[in-house]
Amino acid sequence: MALRNSSNLRVLACIAAVLVATFPGKAALTSTAANARLKFHAQMAATTIYSDTADAKEEIRQALLKAAAEHKRVILDFGGNWCGDCQVLNIYFHDPGNAGLLSTNYVLVDVNVGQYDKNLDLAKKYGIPLNKGVPALVVLDGAGHVVYAQRNGEFEKMRKLDSSVVTVFLQKWKPGPRTGSGTHPSTHSGGN
């Protein structure tokens, strides 16, 4: 029971961090838009992101099929429900400013790492050093090739960043225009 309460406290801390980042210097939320945003963030933070029963390999396979058919890329989000930074990343992914960009260009697969004891083979396969922390993202093209993998814990301190960082990430790695051969003009791996 103590772990559950500790987890709830982390979620509440994440909500508070998002509110401070979203509404700096505001002592009270008075506008209808601000109240709606607060309700949205609270609902997102209370959700379970990473399934304990999902077959991550099958979810990735299905996502790749969908991405290939719809000219999208796949984002593998390695993390755990205990992770406050993963909760914040989920909020930012689904923030009204990013949700359309995400759904238009990507198929998102949340890969549960448990307590660093699940799906470790997938993290290794896609070049994610879990010792750098989570969340950690991989971007795949529709053929399953790694376009980008976070190797330096770039979002590991997501609670200290704002949603614009996610916007920049989504813009940078979205698929390019189709070429005559049906392939993407460029792909990248590693690095940033």
C-alpha positions as CSV (number, residue, x, y, z in Angstrom):
1,M,0.0,0.0,0.0
2,A,2.9,2.4,0.7
3,L,4.2,2.0,-2.8
4,R,0.8,2.9,-4.2
5,N,0.6,6.0,-2.1
6,S,4.2,6.9,-3.1
7,S,3.2,6.5,-6.7
8,N,0.2,8.7,-6.2
9,L,2.4,11.3,-4.6
10,R,4.7,11.2,-7.6
11,V,1.8,11.7,-10.0
12,L,0.5,14.6,-7.9
13,A,4.0,16.1,-8.0
14,C,4.1,15.8,-11.8
15,I,0.7,17.5,-12.1
16,A,2.0,20.3,-9.9
17,A,5.2,20.6,-12.0
18,V,3.1,20.8,-15.2
19,L,0.9,23.4,-13.7
20,V,3.8,25.5,-12.6
21,A,5.4,25.3,-16.0
22,T,2.1,25.9,-17.7
23,F,0.9,28.8,-15.5
24,P,4.0,30.5,-14.2
25,G,3.3,33.3,-11.7
26,K,-0.4,32.6,-11.5
27,A,-1.6,32.1,-8.0
28,A,-5.1,31.0,-9.0
29,L,-6.6,29.5,-12.1
30,T,-9.6,31.6,-12.9
31,S,-10.3,31.4,-16.7
32,T,-12.4,28.6,-18.2
33,A,-9.5,27.7,-20.5
34,A,-7.1,27.3,-17.6
35,N,-9.6,25.2,-15.7
36,A,-10.1,23.0,-18.7
37,R,-6.3,22.6,-19.1
38,L,-5.9,21.7,-15.5
39,K,-8.7,19.1,-15.8
40,F,-7.0,17.7,-18.9
41,H,-3.6,17.4,-17.2
42,A,-5.1,15.8,-14.1
43,Q,-6.9,13.2,-16.2
44,M,-3.7,12.4,-18.2
45,A,-1.6,12.0,-15.1
46,A,-4.0,9.6,-13.5
47,T,-3.9,7.1,-16.4
48,T,-1.9,4.0,-16.6
49,I,0.5,4.4,-19.6
50,Y,2.5,1.2,-19.6
51,S,0.5,-2.1,-19.6
52,D,1.7,-4.9,-17.4
53,T,0.1,-7.5,-19.7
54,A,0.8,-6.1,-23.2
55,D,3.0,-8.0,-25.6
56,A,5.3,-5.2,-26.6
57,K,6.8,-7.2,-29.6
58,E,3.3,-7.7,-31.0
59,E,2.4,-4.1,-30.4
60,I,5.5,-3.0,-32.3
61,R,4.7,-5.4,-35.1
62,Q,1.2,-4.0,-35.5
63,A,2.4,-0.4,-35.2
64,L,4.9,-1.0,-38.0
65,L,2.2,-2.4,-40.3
66,K,0.0,0.6,-39.6
67,A,2.9,3.1,-40.0
68,A,3.9,1.6,-43.4
69,A,0.3,1.7,-44.6
70,E,-0.3,5.3,-43.4
71,H,3.2,6.8,-44.2
72,K,3.9,7.4,-40.5
73,R,6.8,6.6,-38.2
74,V,6.6,4.6,-34.9
75,I,7.7,6.0,-31.6
76,L,8.7,3.5,-29.0
77,D,8.3,5.1,-25.5
78,F,10.3,3.0,-23.0
79,G,9.2,3.8,-19.4
80,G,7.3,2.7,-16.4
81,N,4.1,3.8,-14.6
82,W,6.2,4.6,-11.5
83,C,8.2,7.2,-13.5
84,G,7.1,10.8,-13.0
85,D,9.0,12.0,-16.0
86,C,7.2,9.3,-18.1
87,Q,3.9,10.7,-16.8
88,V,4.9,14.2,-17.8
89,L,6.0,13.0,-21.3
90,N,2.6,11.3,-21.7
91,I,0.9,14.6,-20.7
92,Y,3.0,16.5,-23.3
93,F,2.4,14.0,-26.0
94,H,-1.4,14.4,-25.6
95,D,-1.3,18.1,-24.9
96,P,-3.7,19.8,-27.3
97,G,-0.6,21.5,-28.9
98,N,1.1,18.1,-29.7
99,A,-1.8,15.6,-30.0
100,G,-2.5,16.4,-33.7
101,L,1.2,16.3,-34.6
102,L,1.6,13.0,-32.9
103,S,-1.5,11.3,-34.4
104,T,-0.8,12.6,-37.9
105,N,2.8,11.5,-38.1
106,Y,3.3,8.7,-35.6
107,V,2.1,5.5,-34.1
108,L,2.9,5.5,-30.4
109,V,3.9,2.3,-28.6
110,D,4.4,2.5,-24.9
111,V,6.9,-0.2,-23.9
112,N,6.8,-1.1,-20.2
113,V,10.3,-1.6,-18.6
114,G,8.7,-2.6,-15.3
115,Q,11.2,-2.0,-12.5
116,Y,14.0,-2.3,-15.2
117,D,13.1,-6.0,-15.5
118,K,10.8,-6.1,-18.6
119,N,11.4,-5.7,-22.3
120,L,15.1,-5.3,-21.7
121,D,15.7,-7.2,-24.9
122,L,13.8,-4.6,-26.9
123,A,15.7,-1.8,-25.3
124,K,18.9,-3.4,-26.3
125,K,17.7,-4.2,-29.8
126,Y,16.8,-0.6,-30.4
127,G,19.9,0.9,-28.8
128,I,18.4,2.3,-25.6
129,P,20.8,2.3,-22.6
130,L,18.2,2.1,-19.7
131,N,21.0,3.0,-17.3
132,K,20.6,6.6,-18.6
133,G,17.0,6.6,-17.3
134,V,13.5,6.7,-18.7
135,P,11.5,7.9,-20.6
136,A,13.6,7.0,-23.6
137,L,12.3,7.2,-27.1
138,V,13.1,5.4,-30.4
139,V,11.7,6.5,-33.7
140,L,11.3,3.8,-36.4
141,D,10.4,4.1,-40.0
142,G,7.6,2.0,-41.4
143,A,10.1,-0.8,-42.3
144,G,11.3,-1.0,-38.7
145,H,14.6,0.8,-39.2
146,V,15.8,3.0,-36.4
147,V,15.6,6.6,-37.5
148,Y,16.6,8.0,-34.1
149,A,17.3,6.5,-30.6
150,Q,17.7,8.6,-27.4
151,R,21.0,7.3,-26.0
152,N,21.8,10.0,-23.5
153,G,18.7,10.3,-21.3
154,E,17.5,13.3,-23.2
155,F,13.9,13.2,-21.7
156,E,15.0,11.6,-18.4
157,K,14.3,15.0,-16.6
158,M,11.1,15.7,-18.5
159,R,9.6,17.3,-15.5
160,K,12.1,20.2,-15.9
161,L,11.2,20.7,-19.6
162,D,8.1,22.0,-21.2
163,S,5.8,20.7,-23.9
164,S,7.6,22.7,-26.6
165,V,10.6,20.3,-26.3
166,V,8.2,17.5,-27.3
167,T,6.8,19.7,-30.2
168,V,10.4,20.2,-31.5
169,F,11.1,16.4,-31.2
170,L,7.9,15.5,-33.1
171,Q,8.6,18.1,-35.8
172,K,12.2,17.0,-36.3
173,W,11.5,13.2,-36.6
174,K,8.2,13.2,-38.5
175,P,8.2,11.5,-41.9
176,G,9.3,13.5,-44.9
177,P,7.4,13.7,-48.1
178,R,7.1,10.5,-50.1
179,T,9.7,10.0,-52.8
180,G,9.0,8.2,-56.1
181,S,10.4,4.9,-54.6
182,G,8.1,5.2,-51.6
183,T,11.1,5.6,-49.2
184,H,11.8,8.5,-47.0
185,P,14.4,11.0,-48.2
186,S,16.6,10.6,-45.1
187,T,17.0,8.7,-41.9
188,H,19.2,9.3,-39.0
189,S,20.3,7.2,-36.0
190,G,21.9,7.9,-32.7
191,G,23.1,11.4,-31.8
192,N,20.8,14.0,-30.4
